[in-house]
Structure formats: C-alpha cells, structure tokens
Amino acid sequence: MKTVQLKLSLAVVCAAFTFLAAQSTPAQSTDKKSPAADSVAGKKLFERHCALCHGIDGKGGRGPALNRVRFTRAPDDDALKSLITDGIPPVMPEGWFFDDDALANLVAYVRSLSKIPTDPVPGNATHGAETYARSSCSTCHMLNAVGSPYGPDLTAIGERRSPAFLAKVLSKPSDGLAEDFLFVRATTSSGQIIEGIRANEDSFTIQIKDNSGRFHSFRKSQLTNLQRLRGETPMPSFATILSPTDMQDLVAFLASQRGPQ
C-alpha cells in the first residue's frame, strides 16, 4: 500500500514540474517574418504605375529623376513608403492601393535606381553659367538663394530633372508646366491689367503673383475680365534666342545644379 502511495506521489510531483516547465517556456511565435523585398517585382510595379512620369529607367521626365542616392522628401524607406502612399497633390497621385509587400518591393526597386549612372551631359557648364547670367534667368528663378521666386527654384534642378527634360523645356516651356500651373490675366474695374501666376483661387477671390514676386488679391466681383491662359507661360522659348551651342551649355550648367551636398 505504501509503495502505491509513493508511486502516486511521485507521479503528482512529476506532473507538477512538467506543468511549471511548460508555463516557463516562452510560447513559440506563430508570426511569420515578412519576405525580403523583391526589387524585380518592384520593377514591374514601377513600369506600370510610375514610369509614365519618372521615365522607364527612372531618369526623369514629367516627374523628377530617381536615379540618385537621396530624396529631399524621403530621407529613409519609411518616408518613401509614406510619400508613395500619400502622393504629392496635385502633381503625384496617391498610391493608397499598394499593400505592404508591394510598397516594400517598389521602394527596393526605387532605391536600386541610385546605381544607374546619370547620362553624360555634353556642353560647357562654365560657359552655361555665363549664358544663364546673360539671359537674365535670375529675374524669374532662384538659384542658390539668388534671384526671383516667380518661377521654379533651380537650386537642385539637375538632381530633379534629366538633361533631356531641361533641353525640352528650354525649347518649349509649355511642355514642362506643372498640373496646377495657371497663367492668368485680370482686368480691374479701373482698367488696370495684372498678369501673373495664379497663387490661390476660390469661388469669390483670386490671388495672382506677378513677375516682380508681388501678390495681388482681388474679389472677382471687382474684375471686369479674368482670362485663364491655359497652356501658356511667361517663359519664352530659348530656342529662338540662343544658339544651339549656348543652349547645350545652358543645359549642362542647369544639369550640374545639385543643391547642397
């Protein structure tokens, strides 16, 4: 009888130790790690959704060139994912439809574009700087904090745009207009005519920035005429102003503008 009781006691003790051991052992995680980002899959997504603006090889077009190491708006991968998801209204649409894996793949491919060298740029950038000054480009553009903010800032234009795009816009400026750009001409009730870039507009008011950088605000009821000059720009075609050599040198100069390094 004593032997039976001893065996039962030992069994209870063993069971207790087994239970305690099971409780103290961390449960094995059933979570699976996300698969490594696939840049090949990302390339297919890029060609389908992004190449129209950024170029099939990421060297830029309507949108900025992506074959560079750093992006001002996306210093790390998480920021780049957010930028793709949220877009940059109105020039870049939202990518809300990408799931986490697709985003990771797309980011991996975009980052791989930094290994693609930039296209060689023919022309003399030093002479292009002289052409830039002689052509009074600073009356409309800022470059390294010098000039007027009427037109786009050119400080890092060579990092954002390809040489081919720059050459096209210098020849035909209307080809490079942003989605939200609108040149307007307003005539006040006193007969004053104000031309400039639309800065803001709602149902009742409009704000116009003229070529001196000054802003004019009007209630539309104050205007006798408001012309929306769609597809027009105050920038002239330099193809009719500069020689082919000067144009090439100016492109070389602008392509060399990479901003603070």
Secondary structure as UniProt FT lines:
FT   HELIX           2..24
FT   HELIX           39..49
FT   HELIX           51..54
FT   TURN            56..57
FT   TURN            72..73
FT   HELIX           77..86
FT   TURN            89..91
FT   TURN            96..97
FT   HELIX           100..112
FT   HELIX           113..115
FT   HELIX           125..134
FT   TURN            135..136
FT   HELIX           137..139
FT   STRAND          142..143
FT   TURN            144..145
FT   STRAND          146..147
FT   TURN            155..156
FT   HELIX           157..160
FT   HELIX           163..171
FT   HELIX           173..176
FT   TURN            179..180
FT   STRAND          183..188
FT   TURN            189..190
FT   STRAND          193..201
FT   STRAND          205..209
FT   TURN            211..212
FT   STRAND          215..219
FT   HELIX           220..222
FT   STRAND          223..229
FT   TURN            230..231
FT   HELIX           238..240
FT   HELIX           244..255
//
